[in-house]
């Protein structure tokens, strides 16, 4: 059987089983190609070059077993392979962290918010770092900066440490364990990147199994998704330098964000998912608004 036929059959099986995508792929064919190439120890960008390769019966059975495991367990493919990619950069992942997919990576890589950064930006914080992917991408994008990567989960930071070491960035990225900004108490930053838990309770209840396989600590944001963000914006003025900025991901929660912070001036950044899922807030805007959130729902 040709490799491309093996991929097509795997895609048909995934589609028929109704698995959910969104952890690195968006459709059955791409996910099947990922699983097949990984199982056969081929580069993940080698589909075109290897499409007409003949596969052995043993290889076919190995692929079929992997596809059936994906279907049976509903574990995302990245947990099965132990690797995910963000902006073309590979990262180790397992069930201790959510699979890296932050939309912040797009404007970061494209330099879309560089114009808001002070020319002497040196101190960057990746808050809720998870597996450390945004911290690594920030260190790669700005070779002159030092990056602090913070998370409440010690398990997540153990994964982040693997990725920092994988990319040889131990001298520029430090890891900090703690609850929100308490992890970096007493420090100020020129740039804070944050992909926090922001999924509202209604959406959490409706998540497909693939998303429920991820740590809920990194996803659940309370009734309106704003629990962590309320605490963040209240404390952030004490952690931002005068010309500092926050880049914050809120997913599909714009309505809840604007209801919680009606007086806060923000800049919406364009991403492949739209223009209302990642925003930028300057230290000046926080000071002007008083960084006072609306009252939390009782």
TAJO-V383743 format. One record per backbone hydrogen bond with DSSP energy under -1.0 kcal/mol. CO is the residue of the C=O (numbers start at 1). NH is the residue of the N-H. If there is no record, write none. Layout:
BEGIN
CO & NH
CO & NH
END
This chain:
BEGIN
1 & 55
2 & 6
3 & 7
4 & 8
5 & 9
6 & 10
7 & 11
8 & 12
9 & 13
10 & 14
11 & 15
12 & 16
13 & 17
14 & 19
25 & 22
27 & 31
28 & 32
29 & 33
30 & 34
31 & 35
32 & 36
33 & 37
34 & 38
35 & 39
36 & 40
37 & 42
38 & 41
43 & 46
46 & 50
47 & 51
50 & 53
51 & 4
53 & 3
56 & 60
57 & 61
58 & 62
59 & 63
60 & 64
61 & 65
62 & 66
63 & 67
64 & 68
65 & 69
66 & 70
67 & 71
68 & 72
69 & 73
70 & 74
76 & 79
76 & 80
77 & 81
78 & 82
84 & 91
86 & 89
89 & 86
91 & 84
94 & 97
102 & 105
103 & 106
104 & 108
105 & 109
106 & 110
107 & 112
111 & 114
113 & 116
114 & 117
118 & 121
122 & 146
123 & 190
123 & 191
124 & 148
125 & 193
126 & 150
129 & 132
132 & 136
133 & 137
134 & 138
135 & 139
136 & 140
137 & 141
138 & 142
142 & 145
146 & 124
147 & 174
148 & 126
149 & 176
150 & 128
150 & 129
151 & 178
153 & 157
154 & 158
155 & 159
156 & 160
157 & 161
158 & 162
159 & 163
160 & 164
161 & 165
162 & 166
163 & 167
164 & 169
165 & 168
169 & 172
169 & 173
172 & 147
174 & 149
176 & 151
179 & 182
180 & 183
181 & 184
182 & 185
184 & 187
189 & 241
190 & 245
191 & 125
192 & 247
193 & 127
194 & 249
199 & 221
200 & 204
201 & 205
204 & 207
208 & 211
208 & 212
209 & 213
211 & 214
215 & 218
216 & 219
216 & 220
219 & 199
221 & 227
222 & 201
226 & 230
227 & 231
228 & 232
229 & 233
230 & 234
231 & 235
232 & 236
235 & 238
236 & 239
239 & 189
241 & 244
244 & 283
245 & 192
246 & 281
247 & 194
248 & 279
250 & 253
253 & 257
254 & 258
255 & 259
256 & 260
257 & 261
260 & 294
261 & 264
267 & 280
271 & 274
274 & 271
277 & 250
277 & 251
278 & 269
279 & 248
280 & 267
281 & 246
282 & 286
283 & 287
284 & 288
285 & 289
286 & 291
END
